[in-house]
Amino acid sequence: MTTGKQLVVDPAGGRALRARLRAPGDKSVSHRALLVAALASGRSRVRGLSRGDDVRHTLEAVVALGAGVEEVGPELYIEGGRDRLHEPDAVIDVGNSGTGIRLLAGFVAGVKGLSVLQGDSSIAHRPMDRVAVPLRLMGVPVDGRQGGRFPPLVVRGGEARGIDYTPPMASAQVKSAVLFAGLSAEGETTVHEALPTRAHTEEMLAAAGGDVEVTDEGNGRAIRLRPSALHAGEIDVPADPSQAAFWAVAACLTPGSDLVLENVYIGTGRAGFIEVLRRMGADLELAAEDHLRHTADIHVRSGPLRATEVGGAEVPSLIDEIPVLAVAAAFAEGTTRFSDAAELKVKETDRIATTVELLQALGVRAEPAADGLVVTGGAGRPFRGAVVESYGDHRIAMAGAVAALGASGPVTVNGWDATATSYPGFEEDLHRCLR
């Protein structure tokens, strides 16, 4: 059973979500912003950084590796440059962040000396061979439990060589680890993607002066990187689409809702949930689009939903949103199938199992599948009140809170403190938006 803080959501009273809301800074962009700024020569300014625990651990990591950090109000100034970076004095703790440990593995591959990366009990069981294998192909010694399959990871950096690599799974984390290592490697590094994944790393490296070239290859892409020196600049972190998705679904299923989500990143590999909700009939519009920054406001109103099929090439662009999309499916008319999502099994929890358990506790017909789940909904049918478990997974906790808005009675989410990982202000925003 999950221990820790509880959140109790009582949907009684007919309240709806009516507000303009900015979700926290994008977590994926925030991790990369810190790493790019730490590598870039000079003083970078970062605005809109995620304040969750995951990103805090990455910030502490770049400080341990030699970057200078000054916080001025909501802005962060980072003194970076490869000549500042050095072997850390102690083990680097990534907390609960799978993104953090995998990206840092590639980052420290370019830092001379020995770096040890470890995390909490959840991270201890997350697969790391997916980054250990390509880094070894680059000539970087990497070790860990079970031959590098699990943390802690021990990386001896400083002498990498470029490779031509095709990851066996669609993973922006693996791509990014290889690219960070390739930044100081001997020769060109190329990563081939059969399915495009979120493009933050290559976009941010290019913006900082990295010698990056992206070309289409069939349905996928090739990212070529030559050894590069980065320069300092300004990085504005947009709102996180993975967090915005929880509010979008909440507005869909809560009668009378009219919600605007401001400045959300909708670029390559991140906007899949929008298309899924549109297929489900959601009353959702994009406004104030900034095509240069790949952002938009998302305007969502409540309304009936219908079932759909989610799978194939779109899954990498919405893998983190599947738990809350399953909540939307439970409120839709018909049966929704999520497939090609086996990656959910190796997140903070087995999110196939924990999402199904969450929905079943609320009285929804949901069943696991080998690579996804099947949810049978009913338009307008409220969930029942229940006690649900987060199992320490921030996305399961927030999916439980969203589902509670469509319940006939109070819902208690055990382990609510897991949301500190990515969205410590979720509860406060929920109370502010319900009117």
GIVEN-V650845 format. One record per residue. N is the residue number from 1. NEAR is the number of other ideal C-beta (glycine too) atoms within 12 Angstrom. D_LAST is the distance of its C-alpha to the last C-alpha in Angstrom with 2 decimals. Layout:
<<N/NEAR/D_LAST> <N/NEAR/D_LAST>>
This chain:
<<1/12/32.92> <2/29/30.40> <3/14/30.30> <4/20/28.07> <5/21/24.49> <6/27/22.13> <7/32/18.42> <8/24/17.01> <9/37/13.93> <10/21/13.16> <11/31/11.35> <12/17/11.82> <13/14/9.62> <14/13/8.67> <15/23/5.12> <16/25/5.50> <17/37/6.24> <18/24/6.41> <19/26/8.72> <20/23/12.41> <21/37/13.56> <22/30/17.13> <23/42/18.20> <24/44/21.07> <25/41/24.52> <26/45/26.33> <27/47/28.13> <28/49/31.11> <29/49/31.65> <30/45/31.28> <31/50/34.06> <32/49/36.29> <33/46/35.61> <34/45/36.94> <35/49/39.97> <36/46/40.85> <37/47/40.57> <38/48/42.74> <39/46/45.38> <40/39/45.31> <41/25/47.92> <42/26/46.53> <43/25/43.24> <44/38/40.07> <45/28/36.66> <46/42/33.60> <47/26/30.09> <48/32/26.76> <49/39/28.28> <50/43/26.32> <51/28/26.09> <52/38/26.26> <53/30/29.30> <54/47/31.01> <55/42/31.39> <56/31/32.30> <57/37/35.21> <58/48/36.40> <59/38/36.31> <60/26/38.42> <61/41/40.73> <62/45/41.57> <63/29/42.29> <64/31/44.59> <65/39/46.32> <66/28/47.05> <67/40/44.31> <68/24/43.41> <69/30/39.77> <70/18/38.33> <71/18/34.66> <72/13/33.83> <73/10/30.20> <74/16/28.15> <75/23/31.42> <76/38/34.08> <77/26/37.75> <78/41/40.07> <79/25/43.86> <80/38/45.18> <81/27/48.31> <82/28/50.42> <83/18/52.99> <84/24/50.49> <85/36/49.66> <86/24/51.59> <87/21/51.85> <88/30/49.20> <89/14/50.55> <90/16/48.52> <91/23/46.67> <92/38/43.44> <93/29/40.44> <94/43/37.79> <95/37/35.57> <96/39/33.67> <97/42/34.05> <98/48/36.08> <99/49/35.61> <100/49/36.81> <101/47/39.96> <102/48/41.03> <103/51/40.60> <104/53/42.26> <105/54/45.16> <106/51/45.94> <107/52/45.36> <108/47/47.80> <109/49/50.33> <110/43/51.09> <111/40/51.39> <112/23/54.84> <113/23/55.06> <114/27/53.43> <115/41/49.70> <116/30/48.22> <117/49/44.63> <118/34/42.92> <119/37/39.51> <120/25/37.94> <121/16/38.90> <122/29/36.77> <123/36/38.45> <124/26/41.81> <125/23/41.53> <126/38/40.23> <127/31/43.00> <128/43/44.59> <129/30/47.73> <130/36/45.88> <131/49/46.16> <132/37/49.32> <133/28/51.35> <134/44/50.93> <135/47/51.29> <136/30/54.55> <137/27/55.69> <138/40/55.19> <139/25/57.57> <140/42/55.00> <141/25/55.78> <142/40/52.74> <143/26/52.82> <144/32/50.55> <145/21/50.46> <146/16/52.20> <147/15/53.66> <148/27/50.45> <149/22/48.30> <150/28/46.04> <151/41/45.22> <152/31/46.37> <153/49/47.64> <154/29/50.67> <155/47/51.23> <156/25/54.31> <157/38/53.51> <158/26/55.44> <159/20/57.53> <160/39/55.78> <161/26/57.12> <162/30/55.34> <163/31/54.91> <164/21/54.12> <165/35/51.51> <166/25/49.53> <167/34/46.92> <168/17/47.18> <169/27/43.40> <170/35/40.74> <171/38/39.50> <172/44/38.29> <173/43/38.94> <174/40/42.59> <175/48/43.06> <176/47/41.68> <177/51/43.88> <178/49/46.93> <179/57/46.10> <180/50/45.60> <181/49/48.92> <182/44/50.52> <183/44/49.67> <184/35/52.71> <185/33/54.71> <186/20/58.16> <187/19/57.95> <188/26/55.26> <189/45/52.42> <190/31/51.04> <191/45/48.18> <192/30/48.07> <193/38/44.86> <194/22/45.30> <195/31/41.55> <196/34/39.73> <197/38/37.35> <198/42/34.96> <199/33/37.11> <200/40/35.76> <201/47/39.00> <202/41/41.40> <203/32/39.23> <204/41/38.93> <205/41/42.59> <206/26/43.65> <207/29/41.57> <208/34/43.33> <209/23/46.75> <210/33/47.30> <211/23/49.88> <212/33/47.69> <213/21/48.31> <214/27/46.13> <215/17/47.75> <216/14/46.87> <217/18/48.81> <218/13/48.45> <219/15/44.86> <220/24/44.45> <221/30/45.29> <222/25/47.73> <223/41/46.83> <224/30/49.92> <225/37/49.96> <226/24/52.97> <227/26/53.36> <228/32/51.47> <229/22/50.82> <230/36/47.24> <231/23/46.42> <232/29/43.57> <233/28/40.82> <234/24/37.12> <235/38/34.59> <236/29/30.99> <237/39/28.87> <238/43/26.21> <239/42/22.92> <240/48/23.65> <241/44/23.41> <242/51/23.70> <243/47/20.47> <244/48/18.77> <245/47/19.83> <246/51/17.57> <247/50/14.45> <248/50/16.21> <249/47/16.88> <250/47/13.43> <251/43/12.19> <252/47/15.34> <253/47/14.95> <254/39/11.32> <255/24/11.58> <256/20/9.89> <257/35/9.14> <258/26/10.61> <259/42/11.34> <260/31/14.33> <261/45/16.28> <262/27/18.80> <263/34/22.53> <264/46/22.93> <265/45/26.55> <266/37/27.76> <267/32/31.48> <268/28/34.17> <269/40/33.31> <270/40/29.56> <271/35/27.86> <272/37/28.94> <273/45/25.55> <274/35/24.64> <275/26/27.72> <276/39/27.09> <277/44/23.61> <278/24/25.21> <279/25/28.01> <280/38/25.56> <281/23/24.31> <282/36/20.98> <283/22/19.60> <284/39/20.12> <285/22/21.75> <286/28/23.24> <287/19/23.31> <288/21/24.94> <289/20/27.42> <290/19/29.89> <291/11/32.81> <292/12/34.71> <293/23/32.08> <294/28/30.79> <295/34/27.13> <296/30/24.48> <297/28/20.82> <298/44/19.35> <299/29/17.09> <300/43/15.67> <301/27/14.24> <302/30/14.13> <303/27/17.52> <304/23/20.52> <305/38/22.53> <306/25/26.24> <307/29/28.50> <308/31/30.46> <309/23/33.09> <310/40/32.44> <311/28/35.59> <312/22/38.45> <313/22/38.27> <314/32/34.49> <315/34/33.93> <316/39/34.71> <317/38/31.94> <318/42/29.22> <319/44/30.81> <320/43/28.08> <321/43/25.34> <322/49/27.07> <323/51/25.28> <324/47/21.85> <325/55/23.58> <326/54/25.08> <327/50/21.67> <328/54/21.10> <329/48/24.62> <330/48/23.93> <331/46/21.42> <332/37/23.85> <333/23/26.73> <334/24/29.98> <335/25/31.38> <336/39/30.53> <337/30/33.18> <338/46/32.87> <339/25/36.35> <340/27/38.29> <341/39/35.84> <342/25/38.24> <343/34/37.17> <344/38/34.13> <345/26/36.63> <346/28/37.42> <347/36/34.03> <348/38/32.69> <349/34/33.07> <350/25/34.54> <351/38/31.27> <352/35/32.77> <353/26/33.38> <354/37/30.21> <355/51/27.94> <356/36/29.94> <357/31/29.75> <358/47/25.96> <359/46/25.66> <360/26/28.45> <361/30/26.87> <362/42/23.88> <363/26/26.43> <364/37/26.73> <365/22/30.20> <366/35/30.80> <367/23/34.19> <368/27/35.55> <369/26/38.08> <370/16/40.68> <371/22/38.72> <372/36/35.19> <373/42/33.41> <374/31/32.91> <375/43/29.66> <376/26/29.71> <377/38/26.43> <378/25/25.51> <379/23/23.10> <380/18/20.25> <381/22/21.76> <382/27/19.39> <383/36/20.64> <384/23/21.81> <385/26/20.68> <386/28/23.07> <387/27/24.15> <388/45/24.58> <389/31/26.60> <390/42/26.13> <391/33/29.86> <392/33/29.17> <393/39/27.86> <394/48/24.78> <395/44/24.04> <396/46/24.41> <397/48/22.07> <398/50/19.25> <399/53/20.13> <400/50/19.76> <401/49/16.21> <402/48/15.33> <403/49/17.39> <404/42/15.65> <405/46/12.51> <406/45/15.12> <407/37/16.88> <408/20/17.83> <409/20/17.81> <410/24/17.23> <411/38/18.54> <412/28/20.33> <413/43/21.27> <414/29/24.55> <415/33/25.69> <416/37/22.35> <417/25/24.36> <418/41/25.72> <419/40/22.76> <420/30/24.53> <421/43/26.95> <422/42/24.82> <423/39/21.20> <424/27/21.11> <425/23/17.74> <426/41/15.87> <427/25/14.30> <428/15/13.22> <429/29/11.72> <430/36/9.88> <431/17/8.26> <432/19/7.68> <433/33/6.21> <434/30/3.79> <435/17/0.00>>
